[in-house]
Amino acid sequence: MPPTDHSVFDQPAYSCLQAAHYVGVSRSTLRSWIAPNGLIVTPQRDALSFNNLAEAHIVKAMRRAHHLSLQTIRKALKELAYLRKTTHPLLDESFETDGVNLCIRDEQQVVNLSKRSQREFREFIALYLHRVERSEGQVTRLYPFVVAERSEEPKTISISPMVSFGKPVLAGTGISTSVIAGRFSARDSLNDLAAEYQVDIRTLEDAIRWEMSKGKAA
């Protein structure tokens, strides 16, 4: 049976600063996306759920693709929520088709997107959607971008409320990225860490990059 609306996926789990880092935006940008004036409804003030984190990940794509306005995205999501009867239209499985179509349609009232632009728009949104994993319609795992937002970017870091209390870990394990970074800072070598945890050195390097980038979200 799919998780209920009161499941772990909707529980407050991340501060605005944490979520901003995980998504790769500034804290002020993330705040502008949060209700009452924004697109994301949080369970508590300044506390985001895992679903909110995944929603912010998708909003980032929408904003970067042709610089869609919040008004355009909000209008499309409102219509999609009505059509699909969902409380998280950004995370609905139909979003990649129906949601994108609604945004393109609304945006064409202001800017005439060419067929080439529409294709690029869809591909960019798909790039972000391929970084989330679903089970029975529920987004259960997020693979954030560590270095570059491109299809070749490996899924080395994962976030799921079902693993390590929702903290970032090395994908496919329960090994916290903060533990790896802490041990590296304490002068444990990458070779020793790779041997102990049985993971690739490049994965460890991504964990360290991920933790070192936290200050950029402030």
Residue pairs with C-beta under 8 A, 6 or more apart in sequence:
1 136
2 136
2 137
2 138
3 9
3 136
3 138
5 87
7 138
8 50
8 161
8 162
9 49
9 50
9 51
9 138
9 139
9 140
9 161
10 43
10 49
10 50
10 51
11 43
11 49
11 50
11 161
12 42
12 43
12 44
12 47
12 48
12 49
13 47
13 48
13 49
13 50
13 53
13 161
13 165
13 166
14 22
14 47
14 48
14 49
14 50
14 52
14 53
14 166
15 46
15 47
15 48
16 27
16 30
16 31
16 34
16 46
16 47
16 48
17 27
17 217
17 218
19 30
19 48
19 52
19 53
19 56
20 26
20 27
20 29
20 30
20 217
21 213
21 214
21 216
21 217
22 53
22 142
22 144
22 159
22 168
23 30
23 53
23 56
23 57
23 60
23 144
24 60
24 144
24 145
24 217
25 56
25 60
25 217
26 217
26 218
27 217
27 218
30 56
31 38
32 38
32 70
33 39
33 40
33 56
33 59
33 70
34 40
34 41
34 42
34 48
35 41
35 42
38 70
39 55
39 59
39 70
39 73
39 74
39 77
39 90
40 48
40 52
40 55
40 56
40 59
41 52
42 48
42 49
42 52
43 49
43 52
48 56
50 139
50 142
50 159
50 160
50 161
50 166
51 88
51 91
51 139
53 142
53 159
54 90
54 91
54 132
54 139
54 142
55 88
55 90
55 91
57 128
57 131
57 132
57 142
57 144
58 90
58 91
58 95
58 125
58 128
58 129
59 73
59 90
60 128
61 124
61 125
61 127
61 128
61 129
62 68
62 73
62 103
62 125
63 70
63 73
64 124
65 120
65 121
65 124
65 125
66 107
66 111
66 113
66 117
66 121
68 103
68 107
72 103
72 106
72 107
72 110
73 103
75 102
75 106
76 99
76 102
76 103
76 105
76 106
77 89
77 90
77 99
79 102
80 86
80 89
80 92
80 94
80 95
80 98
80 99
80 102
81 87
81 89
83 98
84 92
84 94
84 98
86 92
89 95
89 99
90 99
91 132
91 139
92 98
92 99
92 137
93 134
93 137
95 129
96 122
96 125
96 126
96 129
100 121
100 122
100 125
104 113
104 118
104 121
107 113
113 121
127 149
127 150
127 151
128 149
130 151
131 142
131 143
131 144
131 145
131 155
132 139
132 141
132 142
132 143
133 139
133 140
133 141
133 142
133 143
134 140
140 160
140 162
141 158
141 159
141 160
142 158
142 159
142 160
143 155
143 157
143 158
143 159
143 171
144 157
144 159
144 168
144 210
145 153
146 153
146 154
146 156
146 157
146 206
146 209
146 210
147 153
147 206
147 209
154 202
154 206
155 171
156 170
156 171
156 202
156 203
156 206
156 207
157 168
157 169
157 170
157 171
157 177
157 206
157 207
157 210
158 168
158 169
158 170
158 171
158 172
159 166
159 167
159 168
159 169
160 166
163 169
163 174
164 174
164 176
167 176
167 177
167 178
168 176
168 177
168 178
168 210
169 175
169 176
169 177
170 177
170 180
170 197
170 199
170 203
170 204
170 207
171 203
173 197
173 199
175 197
175 199
177 207
177 208
177 210
177 211
178 211
180 193
180 197
180 204
180 207
180 208
180 211
181 207
181 208
181 210
181 211
181 212
183 193
184 190
184 193
184 204
184 208
190 201
190 204
190 205
191 201
193 199
193 204
194 200
194 201
194 204
197 204
